[in-house]
């Protein structure tokens, strides 16, 4: 039986990135592949600097079939030329890595000739979620935000206007009582987490889901898996001004606090516009499922 293993830095269940590992592993097992530590087929989930050692995988083995999925923080990578095949999450990341020339440190053999061209295929962020017709009281609100309490420009932009406009804002995540930004955040802290399987309930109950990104992701052009999770779950999303969100996903993005407030006012009063945007974006991400990604990766497995 063909086996595989996954090198993932995320084992914390509170992080949605953890679900990339869990869901991809489950989908490949469902397809009939065996999960085995230190297998020859190794999937590296790269969301930052590559580690020297990964649990269940071990040290890097140049003789293994090493498949890299670069899903965020590509700016932190030092080199990628040692992977058998490389997948990136957006056109922006592909262009960025081409400029950095991380995989041109060695010449590659191609059709009997030496070439500096290494294919960087795209596997866009993927999700295992689908919309639901039900919700729960804890998820019913005008605006929601899920995350950890590092300084969030998207929250700093909206918090001064919430009470003034009478909006119901729900914040989800750990430790918002220690947020270092606007102290009003604690007032809207609703729960310490939203379980992954509950994201469709939140997407259904909330009118506007706010999603943000690191500045480098916005500049390079790559959206988070959380962005895709909320769209796949049926949510109406407003994000910070992300090149990929705007150009590929045709998303609703904001540039300034005033711009964000105007968008919130517009869409809260126009459920038909929210519904139209949700359907439009769901169609764009229709193929970005965990199952589709598992099938694509399995094509490159070796016996």
HELIX and SHEET records of a PDB file:
HELIX    1   1 UNK A   18  UNK A   30  1                                  13    
HELIX    2   2 UNK A   74  UNK A   76  5                                   3    
HELIX    3   3 UNK A   91  UNK A  100  1                                  10    
HELIX    4   4 UNK A  137  UNK A  139  5                                   3    
HELIX    5   5 UNK A  153  UNK A  165  1                                  13    
HELIX    6   6 UNK A  176  UNK A  178  5                                   3    
HELIX    7   7 UNK A  183  UNK A  188  5                                   6    
HELIX    8   8 UNK A  196  UNK A  198  5                                   3    
HELIX    9   9 UNK A  199  UNK A  205  1                                   7    
HELIX   10  10 UNK A  215  UNK A  220  1                                   6    
HELIX   11  11 UNK A  225  UNK A  232  1                                   8    
HELIX   12  12 UNK A  243  UNK A  247  1                                   5    
HELIX   13  13 UNK A  257  UNK A  268  1                                  12    
HELIX   14  14 UNK A  271  UNK A  284  1                                  14    
HELIX   15  15 UNK A  290  UNK A  298  1                                   9    
SHEET    1   A 6 UNK A  34  UNK A  35  0                                        
SHEET    2   A 6 UNK A   3  UNK A   8  1                                        
SHEET    3   A 6 UNK A  41  UNK A  46  1                                        
SHEET    4   A 6 UNK A  65  UNK A  70  1                                        
SHEET    5   A 6 UNK A  85  UNK A  88  1                                        
SHEET    6   A 6 UNK A 120  UNK A 122  1                                        
SHEET    1   B 2 UNK A  53  UNK A  54  0                                        
SHEET    2   B 2 UNK A  58  UNK A  59 -1                                        
SHEET    1   C 2 UNK A 108  UNK A 110  0                                        
SHEET    2   C 2 UNK A 113  UNK A 115 -1                                        
SHEET    1   D 6 UNK A 189  UNK A 191  0                                        
SHEET    2   D 6 UNK A 169  UNK A 172  1                                        
SHEET    3   D 6 UNK A 141  UNK A 146  1                                        
SHEET    4   D 6 UNK A 206  UNK A 211  1                                        
SHEET    5   D 6 UNK A 237  UNK A 240  1                                        
SHEET    6   D 6 UNK A 252  UNK A 254  1                                        
END                                                                             
